[in-house]
Amino acid sequence: MVDVHCHLNFHSFEKDYDEVIKQALEAGVERIINVGTKLDSSREAVDLAKEYDSLYAIIGIHPHHADKLGENWINELEKLAKSSKKVVGIGECGMDYYSYRSNAIVDPKLQKDIFVKQIELSIKLKLPLQIHNRLAGKDLVDILMNYKNELLDTPGMFHCFSGNLEHLKKVLELGFYVGFDGNITYDGIAKGEDTKLSDLASFAPMDRIVTETDSPFLTPVPLRGSRNVPQNVIIVGQFLADLKKIPFGELERITSENAKKIFNI
């Protein structure tokens, strides 16, 4: 299995990241990609990737942090991207229109500007995108359509995919892959959404699906309520295999091949 999106660079893991990584590798997780959400966590993702052969880094600015940047942030991000071959993508970037208690909604115009700059950086550096979307699917697709002819042949993936079937079809038409996390094991539909994640995963073709955890968040059932870890990507894979009615080994092989194709890992 490959966990294409987690945050071992967050405070949740500062005391035991080494043990968590070893447990994941021993359980059968072949590769792990750590993801930055701002400049400091991006640097930490790169530093961590340098410590372990099986770890890689994606660096970028999350829409929550679009209003907390200095003037030279894009130059710093580019410099960081060029600093190590273990950097395999630009992200977690995108747009988010969900109003969180701790963060509310960052000005959408500012979110768009920060996202566009990261799209252009990904094109310049020939690195795939890892995109965050929550309740902003139409605007995201509209922005990406403006770069349709410039994006990589394998342009990247939508992390923790959500939305509806129409949005999914457009994302697939643009060439993107879609990632599913532990929340696919939850009952019901998330606030603001109108389509079950299992319905989206059922529609998505196997050759465009990747697995992820978003650790330490979105812990899958039956472990929900505890800290999520990369090892739990296996639970996500098992759920998807059952949903798709295919052997787990086949799901593992295909999703791992997909991850390697996107990120060249």
RARAVEN-V547493 format. One record per residue. N is the residue number from 1. PSI is psi in whole degrees, -180 to 180 (* if undefined). Layout:
BEGIN
n:N psi:PSI
n:N psi:PSI
END
This chain:
BEGIN
n:1 psi:155
n:2 psi:129
n:3 psi:105
n:4 psi:-2
n:5 psi:111
n:6 psi:175
n:7 psi:63
n:8 psi:-11
n:9 psi:2
n:10 psi:164
n:11 psi:-28
n:12 psi:-26
n:13 psi:9
n:14 psi:-25
n:15 psi:-18
n:16 psi:24
n:17 psi:-34
n:18 psi:-45
n:19 psi:-42
n:20 psi:-42
n:21 psi:-46
n:22 psi:-40
n:23 psi:-39
n:24 psi:-46
n:25 psi:-41
n:26 psi:-29
n:27 psi:-13
n:28 psi:9
n:29 psi:116
n:30 psi:-41
n:31 psi:150
n:32 psi:132
n:33 psi:119
n:34 psi:142
n:35 psi:134
n:36 psi:154
n:37 psi:-10
n:38 psi:-176
n:39 psi:-42
n:40 psi:-43
n:41 psi:-26
n:42 psi:-43
n:43 psi:-40
n:44 psi:-36
n:45 psi:-41
n:46 psi:-45
n:47 psi:-42
n:48 psi:-40
n:49 psi:-32
n:50 psi:-21
n:51 psi:-25
n:52 psi:134
n:53 psi:-33
n:54 psi:1
n:55 psi:145
n:56 psi:171
n:57 psi:142
n:58 psi:135
n:59 psi:142
n:60 psi:-173
n:61 psi:117
n:62 psi:147
n:63 psi:-25
n:64 psi:-26
n:65 psi:12
n:66 psi:-22
n:67 psi:16
n:68 psi:36
n:69 psi:151
n:70 psi:177
n:71 psi:-34
n:72 psi:23
n:73 psi:-39
n:74 psi:-34
n:75 psi:-39
n:76 psi:-39
n:77 psi:-42
n:78 psi:-43
n:79 psi:-42
n:80 psi:-41
n:81 psi:-34
n:82 psi:-6
n:83 psi:-18
n:84 psi:140
n:85 psi:-11
n:86 psi:-8
n:87 psi:117
n:88 psi:4
n:89 psi:169
n:90 psi:124
n:91 psi:176
n:92 psi:105
n:93 psi:163
n:94 psi:-145
n:95 psi:151
n:96 psi:116
n:97 psi:14
n:98 psi:135
n:99 psi:105
n:100 psi:149
n:101 psi:-39
n:102 psi:-18
n:103 psi:-18
n:104 psi:-148
n:105 psi:121
n:106 psi:144
n:107 psi:117
n:108 psi:-34
n:109 psi:-39
n:110 psi:-43
n:111 psi:-45
n:112 psi:-44
n:113 psi:-44
n:114 psi:-39
n:115 psi:-46
n:116 psi:-43
n:117 psi:-36
n:118 psi:-34
n:119 psi:-48
n:120 psi:-34
n:121 psi:-41
n:122 psi:-37
n:123 psi:-45
n:124 psi:-42
n:125 psi:-3
n:126 psi:45
n:127 psi:139
n:128 psi:159
n:129 psi:145
n:130 psi:113
n:131 psi:134
n:132 psi:129
n:133 psi:130
n:134 psi:113
n:135 psi:26
n:136 psi:24
n:137 psi:-44
n:138 psi:-48
n:139 psi:-39
n:140 psi:-48
n:141 psi:-41
n:142 psi:-43
n:143 psi:-47
n:144 psi:-32
n:145 psi:-31
n:146 psi:-20
n:147 psi:14
n:148 psi:-41
n:149 psi:-5
n:150 psi:-20
n:151 psi:158
n:152 psi:159
n:153 psi:-38
n:154 psi:91
n:155 psi:-18
n:156 psi:-151
n:157 psi:157
n:158 psi:118
n:159 psi:141
n:160 psi:61
n:161 psi:139
n:162 psi:169
n:163 psi:-145
n:164 psi:180
n:165 psi:-34
n:166 psi:-45
n:167 psi:-44
n:168 psi:-45
n:169 psi:-42
n:170 psi:-40
n:171 psi:-44
n:172 psi:-38
n:173 psi:-31
n:174 psi:-7
n:175 psi:2
n:176 psi:155
n:177 psi:168
n:178 psi:138
n:179 psi:141
n:180 psi:143
n:181 psi:-171
n:182 psi:-24
n:183 psi:-11
n:184 psi:-18
n:185 psi:-5
n:186 psi:149
n:187 psi:153
n:188 psi:-168
n:189 psi:136
n:190 psi:152
n:191 psi:130
n:192 psi:-14
n:193 psi:167
n:194 psi:4
n:195 psi:133
n:196 psi:142
n:197 psi:-35
n:198 psi:-33
n:199 psi:-39
n:200 psi:-43
n:201 psi:-35
n:202 psi:-38
n:203 psi:-37
n:204 psi:133
n:205 psi:148
n:206 psi:-32
n:207 psi:10
n:208 psi:14
n:209 psi:138
n:210 psi:161
n:211 psi:147
n:212 psi:169
n:213 psi:-31
n:214 psi:26
n:215 psi:138
n:216 psi:13
n:217 psi:170
n:218 psi:45
n:219 psi:130
n:220 psi:156
n:221 psi:138
n:222 psi:14
n:223 psi:5
n:224 psi:135
n:225 psi:-17
n:226 psi:170
n:227 psi:131
n:228 psi:150
n:229 psi:157
n:230 psi:-31
n:231 psi:-29
n:232 psi:-3
n:233 psi:-25
n:234 psi:-38
n:235 psi:-42
n:236 psi:-45
n:237 psi:-41
n:238 psi:-40
n:239 psi:-45
n:240 psi:-38
n:241 psi:-43
n:242 psi:-41
n:243 psi:-42
n:244 psi:-8
n:245 psi:47
n:246 psi:158
n:247 psi:146
n:248 psi:-39
n:249 psi:-36
n:250 psi:-43
n:251 psi:-44
n:252 psi:-46
n:253 psi:-47
n:254 psi:-46
n:255 psi:-33
n:256 psi:-42
n:257 psi:-39
n:258 psi:-45
n:259 psi:-42
n:260 psi:-34
n:261 psi:-42
n:262 psi:-51
n:263 psi:1
n:264 psi:50
n:265 psi:*
END
